[in-house]
Amino acid sequence: MDLKKAAANTLILLSKNVPDLPESERNEEGDGLAHQMWVLDQVTSGEVSGMKGHRWLGWAQGSLSAGGYLSLTDCKYANVLA
């Protein structure tokens, strides 16, 4: 699995399920959706990679699923396509 592609795929699926969140609101210190999107941005850009990147992707996908923004099937689909 390509970690960057999986994170990018997750952001694409998320953008279809929730209203647009301005880029400026994606931040490190935020909570909820803004922070989850920032985490995915960090993985997509390569700022976070390797095992840490996999942990961040798993946390983001798990919390998005728990929050009702994505289903587990959506997350699996994002990873399989990567």
C-alpha distance (Angstrom), angle and dihedral (degrees) to the residues before:
residue distance angle dihedral
M1 . . .
D2 3.80 . .
L3 3.80 104.1 .
K4 3.81 95.6 -154.7
K5 3.80 92.2 49.6
A6 3.81 92.2 48.0
A7 3.81 90.7 53.1
A8 3.81 91.2 45.8
N9 3.82 90.8 48.6
T10 3.80 89.5 50.8
L11 3.82 90.6 52.8
I12 3.81 90.4 49.2
L13 3.81 92.5 51.4
L14 3.79 90.6 44.6
S15 3.81 92.0 52.1
K16 3.80 88.7 57.1
N17 3.82 92.5 52.2
V18 3.81 103.6 43.1
P19 3.79 136.4 39.7
D20 3.79 116.8 -90.5
L21 3.77 115.0 -79.6
P22 3.80 111.8 -154.8
E23 3.81 114.2 -115.0
S24 3.81 89.4 -121.4
E25 3.81 91.0 62.9
R26 3.80 94.0 57.8
N27 3.77 102.8 98.5
E28 3.74 145.5 159.3
E29 3.77 96.2 -125.7
G30 3.78 98.5 42.9
D31 3.71 126.4 101.0
G32 3.73 134.4 -135.2
L33 3.77 120.8 9.3
A34 3.82 96.4 -7.2
H35 3.80 91.9 57.8
Q36 3.80 94.2 43.0
M37 3.79 90.1 53.5
W38 3.81 90.7 47.9
V39 3.82 89.3 52.8
L40 3.81 90.6 51.9
D41 3.82 90.0 47.6
Q42 3.82 89.6 54.0
V43 3.81 91.8 52.4
T44 3.82 93.0 43.7
S45 3.81 92.0 51.5
G46 3.80 92.8 48.1
E47 3.82 93.9 -117.3
V48 3.80 86.0 123.8
S49 3.80 117.9 35.8
G50 3.79 143.9 149.6
M51 3.78 120.1 33.9
K52 3.80 91.5 -18.3
G53 3.80 89.6 54.5
H54 3.79 91.0 52.2
R55 3.81 90.8 50.2
W56 3.80 91.2 49.0
L57 3.81 92.2 48.1
G58 3.81 91.5 48.5
W59 3.80 92.1 48.1
A60 3.81 92.8 47.9
Q61 3.81 93.6 47.2
G62 3.81 92.2 45.1
S63 3.78 94.1 49.6
L64 3.82 92.3 44.5
S65 3.79 88.4 52.2
A66 3.80 93.0 46.2
G67 3.80 89.4 48.9
G68 3.79 91.6 53.4
Y69 3.81 95.4 -114.9
L70 3.83 94.2 114.3
S71 3.78 134.6 12.1
L72 3.78 122.7 -125.1
T73 3.80 86.1 -111.4
D74 3.82 89.4 57.0
C75 3.81 90.2 52.3
K76 3.79 92.6 47.7
Y77 3.81 89.5 49.2
A78 3.82 90.8 51.7
N79 3.81 90.1 52.9
V80 3.80 97.2 43.3
L81 3.80 91.5 53.0
A82 3.81 91.4 52.0
